[in-house]
Amino acid sequence: MGREVSSGEWSNAQRQQYREKVRQNLDVFERMLAVTSFDPGRFMTGMEMEFSLVGEDLEPAFRNAEVLEAIGDESFVHELARFNIEVNVNPRSLERDGLLTLKKDVWEALAGARTAAASVGTRLAMIGILPTILSHHVTDPGWMSAPKRYSALNDAIMRARGEDMFIDISGPSGERVTMYADSIGPEAACTSMQLHLQVAPADFAAYWNAAQALAGPQLALAANSPFFAGKMLWHETRIPLFTQATDTRSIEYVNQGVRARVDFGDRWITSIFDLFEDNVRYFPALLPELGDEDPVAVLESGQPPELAELRLHNGTIYRWNRPIYDTGGGKPHLRVENRTLPAGPTVTDVLANAAFYYGLLVHLANEDRPVWTQMSFSAANTNFRHGARDGMSARLYWPGYSSIAPDELTLRHLLPLAEQGLARLGVDRTVRDTYLQVIEGRAISRQNGASWQIDTVYALEESGLDRAHALRRMLELYLDLSEAGDPVHTWEVPRL
């Protein structure tokens, strides 16, 4: 969830100084966009994946410190809750067989991590929301990971809100969860994967707009989070749960239209500067940690400034497609960070989701008549909500098709575009076929992680199990299938 902070308490003077420093960072960033040479990256990609830890009882295992010590690999790090960890995959090009080597690296890393986790009595669960998580797992004392940044962020969000979090999510089937929490703990139930793509400044707006347009179909195809607190809710419950669990606004501020820190957005953009400018204009600082850098002096010396305050502030604003400024190798660079996808179900599914996303993103961002010029932003936002709520059963808007199901849109239109985009990236034909056939199989079968979970729980309940036991048995089957690695569209629903 970002870099460590030195304190959880800041004075009013420090907060004012931080605001001034962030504005200075923004001014420097604007200058850089006009005159600085950014590293275009040639489609360099990166990936982060989050996991839940489960014990032998299939409940959340609050042992991430022990698991990380057993893993002994710096690419695996803490996440918000003691039952979460994250792995950061080294950036790379996808040219030629890059996706296959990426799969090999991820598979080997996870194999080692699973062995290490087993040595302390836990398993890694690649799933959007662990179906055995109950409200007490994210509200009782002791749920939070040790690093100070988590308690600092929690305290800052709760101070800004001024009252307990209220979670209220209703699913299409009529089931509902309502609960109060005195922390951001419910957010920890959500585990995701983040995909990064490095792009040149002049191209950023096109890639971000394309990612926004894709968010609805992307979620509908990859949904994997249908259960929370024992209830069947949205196919991708992670979206409303994360949104509500980090909302700094009281009800009165919501009614006034104050912007949420977790948000899809409100318009197509013309520059990355639009997003950073909105950050500074609309969002108070949560972690006003000041650094020593003079960004003006650094820029004028010919070096890329870190802009630490602007980057830290950006890290506390949770757009589903987030702009990233970073430096490396003596040059600054920009990335689109896609945060819409859930974790899992398998490494194959994860890589297929990545291939589908990158291929579509590259194609749509380079079309002569971009898709975002043919649809309103509100239509993209509605697609995002419907894809998250209804998964494969959603109805989506797409130019030329009006209202269309995700499977039909994928088979008739999106898969060929993804193939063209991957070809443009220089991905080998056999590699393109390998991963896009997984997406095709998912669309033909209309089975993703969420639908398999729902159908399996229904089957187990029909056999006589109550909901709690059905969820445990479903998770047991899920973990075995996930570790075996066959893509989710091939999984069989138990017939009992």
Protein Blocks (a to p, Z undefined) as FASTA:
>chain_A
ZZcdfbfbdcfklmmmmmmmmmmmmmmmmmmmmmpccdeklopacdddddddddfkopac
dfkkmmmmmnopakbccdfblkbccdddddddfehjlmmmmmmmmmmmmmmmmmmmmmno
pacdddfbafkbcfklmmpghkacfblklmmmmmmmmmmnopacddddddfkopacdddd
fbfklmmmpccddddddddfklmmmmmmmmmmmmmmmmmmmgccfbgghiacdfblmlmm
mmmmmccbdfklmmnopacfbdfbjbdcfbfklmmmmmmmmmccfblcccfbdfklmmmn
opacfklmmmmmmmmcccfbdcddddeehiacdddddfkbcghjblklmmmmmmmmmmmm
mmmmmgfbdfklmccfklmmmmmmmmmmnmmmpccddehklpadfklmmmmmmmmmmmmm
mmmnopafklmmmmmmmmmmmmmnopafklmmmmmmmmmmmnopafklmmmmmmmmmmmm
mmnopafklpccddZZ
